Amino acid sequence: MARPFPLSPRFRVLLAGVFSQILCIGVARFAYTPLLPVMQQQTWMSEADGGWLAALNYAGYMLGALMAASIHRIRLKDTLYRLGLVLAVLSTAGMALTDSFWAWAALRFVAGLSSSASMLLASGLILHWLIAHRQRGELGIHFAGVGLGMLVAALAVELMLQLSFDWRAQWWGFGALALALLVPAWRWLPRPARPLPGAGGGHAHAASPPTRTFMRLMLAAYFCAGYGYVISATFIVAIVEREPLLAGAGNWTFALVGLAAAPAVMLWDLVARRIGYLGALVAAMVLQVVGIVLPALTTHLGMVLLSAVLYGGTFLGCVSLVLTMAGRLYPQSPARLMGRMTLAYGAAQIIAPALTGMLAEATGHYGIGLWLAGGFVALGALLLVWLRRVDQTAQRLDAEGKVTAAE
């Protein structure tokens, strides 16, 4: 009998990251988005309640970012990563056990905390492994798991709706899926033995902290990106389903977001090699503005689907580019800057959903929230254009991105 084709160590490590993203982001975080209109129909949940639960989810993520930024021991990071995987499973299945707002709030908070395990801790652990084994330090494949997770969440909800599952049964289904995803996410990422001197290989170099100008403008720009990202990520299904002409297309629109996001992350790596990291980030944010505001301009199905493609094809690219830049600035401890950047991103994600939910409940539509989100992302792109012109750290990062293809 033919033996199965063995996976290379690099591919197994990257796949562990992919499965952790599908579990912690796709299921524990993004199952909530396609389930939101279902829960609003079948429970007492209002638009404002949905926004507050999303905000608490991002508050948990922000706490996780604080932990990632403050922890320096690689073995402890690995332990917390694995704890995050378990919390993702428990917080997902726990949503089916209650219909109490405060219980849901606690579970969404814990789910947000777990999502930092795959987004930040796993990113740092994978970068550490790649650098130690003289591999190219790019995270595009790892972050493709977010897009795949969104796709899985949307298709799973659509399938369970076809099977007439109510909201509670759907959360149970996601809990079972989460348990299955836990296994490869846990087993395929090796435990770091001990940090070894000089393990960075040819690409490791001493950390060169960014300038104050870089940090101030970059944090402000990433806050703006976070505000724009979270509105569509949280409400896109509800926005589509509220339009009579688009009813029934919400889950498919969300699936298209994930389908566009998965390969786009790797494409933005290629763009960064041509025009630099910040150049690629500016381009992604400009396209994201168009994707965010299109549903506020028209309810034509084609334009809404184009919006999903533009949004899905850019938001995750922004995250991947920023966190890869963090790894290049601090190659021996990438989570150090990843955590600081994510605090800015996460602060916007706490404010934006609650504000947008209240605006939608007061006005009866999401239009104002979408325009506000688009405006923030546009402001962030302008800040990055300014940053490229005035800061040496930014210029060096762009130069490094352009020569990566020749390494």
C-alpha positions as CSV (number, residue, x, y, z in Angstrom):
1,M,0.0,0.0,0.0
2,A,1.3,3.4,-0.9
3,R,2.5,5.6,2.0
4,P,0.9,9.0,2.4
5,F,2.9,11.9,1.1
6,P,4.8,13.4,4.1
7,L,4.4,17.0,4.9
8,S,7.5,19.1,5.2
9,P,8.2,20.5,8.7
10,R,7.7,24.0,7.4
11,F,4.3,23.1,5.9
12,R,3.2,21.4,9.0
13,V,4.1,24.4,11.1
14,L,2.3,26.8,8.8
15,L,-0.8,24.4,8.6
16,A,-0.9,24.4,12.4
17,G,-1.2,28.2,12.2
18,V,-3.9,27.9,9.6
19,F,-5.9,25.5,11.7
20,S,-5.5,27.7,14.8
21,Q,-6.8,30.6,12.8
22,I,-9.8,28.7,11.5
23,L,-10.5,27.6,15.1
24,C,-9.9,30.8,17.1
25,I,-10.8,33.4,14.4
26,G,-13.1,31.6,12.0
27,V,-15.2,29.7,14.5
28,A,-14.7,31.3,17.9
29,R,-14.8,34.8,16.5
30,F,-16.5,34.9,13.1
31,A,-19.2,32.3,13.6
32,Y,-21.0,35.1,15.4
33,T,-21.2,37.3,12.3
34,P,-23.4,35.0,10.2
35,L,-25.3,33.8,13.3
36,L,-26.0,37.4,14.4
37,P,-29.2,37.8,12.2
38,V,-30.3,34.3,13.2
39,M,-30.0,35.2,16.9
40,Q,-31.7,38.5,16.4
41,Q,-34.7,36.7,14.8
42,Q,-34.9,33.9,17.3
43,T,-33.9,35.5,20.5
44,W,-34.4,38.9,22.3
45,M,-31.1,40.3,20.8
46,S,-31.3,43.8,19.2
47,E,-28.9,45.7,17.0
48,A,-27.4,47.5,20.0
49,D,-27.1,44.2,22.0
50,G,-25.3,42.6,19.0
51,G,-22.9,45.6,18.8
52,W,-22.1,45.4,22.6
53,L,-21.4,41.7,22.4
54,A,-19.0,42.3,19.5
55,A,-17.3,45.1,21.4
56,L,-16.8,42.7,24.4
57,N,-15.3,40.1,22.1
58,Y,-12.7,42.7,20.9
59,A,-12.1,43.7,24.5
60,G,-11.0,40.2,25.2
61,Y,-8.8,40.3,22.2
62,M,-7.3,43.5,23.5
63,L,-6.5,41.9,26.8
64,G,-4.8,39.1,24.9
65,A,-2.8,41.6,23.0
66,L,-1.6,43.2,26.2
67,M,-0.5,39.8,27.5
68,A,1.3,39.0,24.2
69,A,3.2,42.4,24.4
70,S,4.3,41.8,28.0
71,I,5.4,38.2,27.8
72,H,9.0,37.4,26.7
73,R,9.5,33.7,27.6
74,I,8.9,31.6,24.5
75,R,7.8,28.5,26.5
76,L,5.2,30.6,28.3
77,K,3.9,31.9,25.0
78,D,3.6,28.4,23.7
79,T,1.6,27.3,26.9
80,L,-0.7,30.3,26.5
81,Y,-1.2,29.5,22.8
82,R,-2.4,26.0,23.7
83,L,-4.7,27.4,26.5
84,G,-6.2,29.8,23.9
85,L,-7.1,26.8,21.7
86,V,-9.0,25.2,24.5
87,L,-10.7,28.4,25.4
88,A,-11.8,28.8,21.8
89,V,-13.6,25.4,21.9
90,L,-15.2,26.1,25.3
91,S,-16.4,29.6,24.6
92,T,-18.0,28.4,21.3
93,A,-19.9,25.5,22.7
94,G,-20.8,27.6,25.7
95,M,-22.9,29.9,23.6
96,A,-25.5,27.1,23.2
97,L,-25.9,26.7,26.9
98,T,-27.6,30.0,27.8
99,D,-29.6,32.9,26.4
100,S,-28.5,35.4,29.1
101,F,-26.9,38.6,27.9
102,W,-24.2,38.6,30.6
103,A,-23.3,34.9,30.1
104,W,-23.0,35.6,26.3
105,A,-20.9,38.7,27.2
106,A,-18.5,36.6,29.2
107,L,-18.3,34.0,26.5
108,R,-17.7,36.5,23.8
109,F,-15.0,38.1,25.9
110,V,-13.3,34.7,26.4
111,A,-13.6,34.0,22.7
112,G,-11.8,37.3,22.0
113,L,-9.1,36.4,24.4
114,S,-8.6,33.1,22.6
115,S,-8.4,34.8,19.2
116,S,-5.2,36.5,20.3
117,A,-3.6,33.0,20.7
118,S,-3.8,32.4,17.0
119,M,-3.4,36.0,15.7
120,L,-0.5,37.0,17.9
121,L,1.0,34.2,19.9
122,A,0.9,31.7,17.0
123,S,2.2,34.3,14.7
124,G,5.2,35.0,17.0
125,L,5.8,31.2,17.5
126,I,5.7,30.5,13.8
127,L,8.0,33.4,13.0
128,H,10.4,32.2,15.7
129,W,10.4,28.7,14.2
130,L,10.9,30.0,10.6
131,I,13.8,32.3,11.6
132,A,15.4,29.6,13.7
133,H,15.2,27.2,10.7
134,R,16.5,29.8,8.2
135,Q,13.1,30.0,6.4
136,R,11.6,33.0,4.8
137,G,9.8,35.0,7.5
138,E,6.5,35.6,5.8
139,L,3.1,34.9,7.4
140,G,0.8,35.0,4.4
141,I,-0.1,31.3,4.5
142,H,-0.7,31.5,8.3
143,F,-3.1,34.4,7.9
144,A,-4.9,32.8,5.0
145,G,-6.5,30.7,7.8
146,V,-8.6,33.7,8.8
147,G,-10.1,33.9,5.4
148,L,-10.7,30.2,5.3
149,G,-12.3,30.4,8.7
150,M,-14.7,33.1,7.5
151,L,-15.6,30.9,4.6
152,V,-16.1,27.8,6.8
153,A,-18.3,29.8,9.2
154,A,-20.5,31.2,6.5
155,L,-21.0,27.9,4.7
156,A,-21.6,26.0,8.0
157,V,-24.4,28.5,9.0
158,E,-25.9,28.2,5.5
159,L,-25.8,24.4,5.7
160,M,-27.3,24.3,9.2
161,L,-30.1,26.7,8.2
162,Q,-30.9,24.4,5.3
163,L,-31.2,21.6,7.9
164,S,-33.5,23.8,10.0
165,F,-31.1,24.1,12.9
166,D,-32.0,26.8,15.3
167,W,-29.4,29.2,16.8
168,R,-28.7,26.9,19.7
169,A,-28.1,23.8,17.5
170,Q,-25.8,25.9,15.3
171,W,-23.6,26.8,18.2
172,W,-23.4,23.2,19.2
173,G,-22.4,22.4,15.6
174,F,-19.6,25.0,15.8
175,G,-18.5,23.6,19.1
176,A,-18.0,20.1,17.5
177,L,-16.1,21.7,14.6
178,A,-13.9,23.6,17.0
179,L,-13.0,20.4,18.8
180,A,-11.9,18.8,15.5
181,L,-9.8,21.8,14.6
182,L,-8.0,21.7,18.0
183,V,-6.1,18.5,17.1
184,P,-3.9,19.7,14.2
185,A,-3.6,23.2,15.7
186,W,-2.2,21.7,18.8
187,R,-0.1,18.8,17.5
188,W,1.6,20.3,14.4
189,L,3.2,23.3,16.1
190,P,6.3,22.0,17.8
191,R,6.9,23.1,21.4
192,P,10.0,25.4,21.5
193,A,12.7,23.5,23.4
194,R,14.7,26.5,24.7
195,P,15.6,29.8,23.1
196,L,19.1,29.3,21.6
197,P,21.7,32.0,21.1
198,G,22.0,33.0,17.5
199,A,19.0,30.9,16.4
200,G,17.9,33.5,14.0
201,G,20.2,32.4,11.2
202,G,21.0,34.6,8.3
203,H,17.9,36.8,8.7
204,A,18.3,37.5,12.4
205,H,19.7,40.8,13.4
206,A,19.5,42.9,16.5
207,A,16.3,44.7,17.1
208,S,16.3,48.2,15.7
209,P,13.4,50.0,17.5
210,P,11.3,52.3,15.3
211,T,11.4,56.0,15.8
212,R,8.8,57.9,17.8
213,T,7.4,59.4,14.7
214,F,7.0,55.9,13.2
215,M,5.2,54.6,16.2
216,R,2.9,57.5,16.6
217,L,1.8,57.6,13.0
218,M,1.7,53.8,12.6
219,L,-0.4,53.3,15.7
220,A,-2.8,56.0,14.6
221,A,-3.1,54.5,11.1
222,Y,-3.6,51.0,12.5
223,F,-6.3,52.3,14.8
224,C,-8.1,53.7,11.7
225,A,-7.7,50.4,9.9
226,G,-9.1,48.5,12.9
227,Y,-12.2,50.8,12.9
228,G,-12.9,50.1,9.3
229,Y,-12.3,46.4,9.5
230,V,-14.6,45.6,12.4
231,I,-17.7,47.2,11.0
232,S,-17.9,45.0,7.9
233,A,-16.6,42.0,9.9
234,T,-19.3,42.3,12.5
235,F,-22.3,43.6,10.6
236,I,-22.0,42.6,6.9
237,V,-24.4,39.7,7.1
238,A,-26.9,41.8,9.0
239,I,-26.5,44.8,6.6
240,V,-27.2,42.6,3.6
241,E,-30.1,40.7,5.2
242,R,-31.9,44.0,6.1
243,E,-32.3,44.9,2.5
244,P,-35.4,43.3,1.0
245,L,-33.8,42.9,-2.4
246,L,-30.8,41.1,-0.9
247,A,-32.6,38.9,1.7
248,G,-31.0,35.4,1.8
249,A,-27.7,36.6,0.4
250,G,-26.0,37.5,3.7
251,N,-24.2,34.3,4.4
252,W,-23.0,33.9,0.7
253,T,-21.7,37.5,0.9
254,F,-19.7,36.6,4.0
255,A,-18.5,33.4,2.4
256,L,-17.2,35.5,-0.5
257,V,-15.4,37.8,2.0
258,G,-13.5,34.7,3.3
259,L,-12.9,33.3,-0.2
260,A,-11.3,36.6,-1.3
261,A,-9.3,36.9,2.0
262,A,-7.6,33.6,1.9
263,P,-5.4,33.9,-1.2
264,A,-5.2,37.7,-1.0
265,V,-2.9,37.6,2.0
266,M,-0.2,35.8,0.0
267,L,-0.8,38.2,-2.9
268,W,-0.1,41.2,-0.6
269,D,3.2,39.5,0.3
270,L,4.1,39.6,-3.4
271,V,2.9,43.2,-3.7
272,A,5.1,44.2,-0.7
273,R,8.1,42.7,-2.5
274,R,7.5,45.1,-5.4
275,I,6.5,48.4,-3.7
276,G,7.5,47.9,-0.1
277,Y,5.5,47.1,3.0
278,L,4.0,50.6,3.6
279,G,3.3,51.1,-0.1
280,A,1.4,47.8,-0.1
281,L,-0.4,48.8,3.1
282,V,-1.5,52.1,1.6
283,A,-2.8,50.4,-1.6
284,A,-4.8,47.9,0.5
285,M,-6.4,50.6,2.7
286,V,-7.5,52.6,-0.4
287,L,-9.2,49.6,-1.9
288,Q,-10.7,48.8,1.5
289,V,-12.4,52.2,1.6
290,V,-14.2,51.4,-1.6
291,G,-15.3,48.0,-0.3
292,I,-16.6,49.4,3.0
293,V,-18.7,52.3,1.5
294,L,-20.2,50.5,-1.5
295,P,-23.1,48.9,0.5
296,A,-24.0,52.5,1.7
297,L,-24.2,53.7,-1.9
298,T,-26.2,50.9,-3.6
299,T,-28.1,47.8,-2.8
300,H,-27.4,46.2,-6.2
301,L,-26.3,42.6,-5.6
302,G,-23.4,42.9,-8.0
303,M,-22.0,45.9,-6.2
304,V,-22.5,44.3,-2.8
305,L,-20.6,41.2,-4.0
306,L,-17.8,43.5,-5.3
307,S,-17.8,45.2,-1.9
308,A,-17.3,41.8,-0.3
309,V,-14.4,40.9,-2.6
310,L,-12.7,44.3,-2.1
311,Y,-13.1,44.1,1.7
312,G,-12.1,40.5,2.0
313,G,-9.1,41.0,-0.3
314,T,-7.7,43.8,1.7
315,F,-8.5,43.8,5.5
316,L,-6.5,40.6,6.2
317,G,-3.6,41.8,4.0
318,C,-3.4,44.9,6.2
319,V,-3.0,42.8,9.3
320,S,-0.5,40.4,7.8
321,L,1.7,43.3,6.4
322,V,1.7,45.1,9.8
323,L,2.5,42.0,11.8
324,T,5.2,41.0,9.3
325,M,6.7,44.5,9.7
326,A,6.7,43.9,13.5
327,G,8.7,40.7,13.0
328,R,11.3,42.5,10.9
329,L,11.7,45.3,13.4
330,Y,12.0,42.8,16.4
331,P,13.2,39.5,14.8
332,Q,14.0,37.9,18.2
333,S,10.8,38.9,19.9
334,P,8.1,39.8,17.2
335,A,5.2,39.7,19.7
336,R,6.7,42.7,21.4
337,L,5.6,45.1,18.6
338,M,2.8,42.9,17.4
339,G,1.1,43.4,20.8
340,R,1.5,47.2,20.7
341,M,0.1,47.4,17.2
342,T,-2.8,45.2,18.1
343,L,-3.7,47.3,21.1
344,A,-4.3,50.2,18.7
345,Y,-6.2,47.9,16.3
346,G,-8.2,46.4,19.2
347,A,-9.1,49.8,20.7
348,A,-10.9,50.7,17.5
349,Q,-12.7,47.3,17.5
350,I,-14.1,47.9,21.0
351,I,-15.4,51.4,20.1
352,A,-16.7,50.8,16.6
353,P,-19.2,47.9,17.0
354,A,-21.0,49.5,20.0
355,L,-21.2,52.9,18.3
356,T,-22.4,51.4,15.0
357,G,-25.0,49.2,16.7
358,M,-26.4,52.2,18.5
359,L,-26.4,54.3,15.3
360,A,-28.2,51.5,13.4
361,E,-30.8,51.2,16.1
362,A,-31.4,54.9,16.2
363,T,-31.6,55.5,12.4
364,G,-32.9,52.1,11.2
365,H,-29.9,51.5,8.9
366,Y,-26.1,51.0,8.9
367,G,-25.3,53.8,6.4
368,I,-23.8,56.3,8.8
369,G,-21.7,53.6,10.4
370,L,-20.3,52.5,7.0
371,W,-19.4,56.1,6.0
372,L,-17.7,56.6,9.3
373,A,-15.7,53.4,8.9
374,G,-14.7,54.4,5.3
375,G,-13.6,57.8,6.5
376,F,-11.4,56.3,9.2
377,V,-9.6,54.0,6.8
378,A,-9.1,56.8,4.3
379,L,-7.5,58.9,7.2
380,G,-5.3,56.0,8.0
381,A,-4.0,55.7,4.4
382,L,-3.2,59.4,4.4
383,L,-1.2,59.0,7.7
384,L,0.8,56.2,6.1
385,V,1.6,58.3,3.0
386,W,2.9,61.0,5.3
387,L,4.9,58.4,7.3
388,R,6.6,57.1,4.2
389,R,7.8,60.5,3.4
390,V,9.1,61.7,6.7
391,D,10.5,58.6,8.6
392,Q,13.7,56.7,8.1
393,T,12.3,53.5,9.7
394,A,9.4,53.5,7.2
395,Q,11.8,54.0,4.3
396,R,14.0,51.1,5.5
397,L,11.1,48.8,5.9
398,D,9.9,49.6,2.3
399,A,13.5,48.9,1.1
400,E,13.6,45.6,2.9
401,G,10.3,44.5,1.4
402,K,11.5,45.3,-2.1
403,V,14.7,43.1,-1.7
404,T,12.9,40.1,-0.1
405,A,12.3,38.5,-3.4
406,A,16.1,38.4,-4.1
407,E,16.9,36.7,-0.8
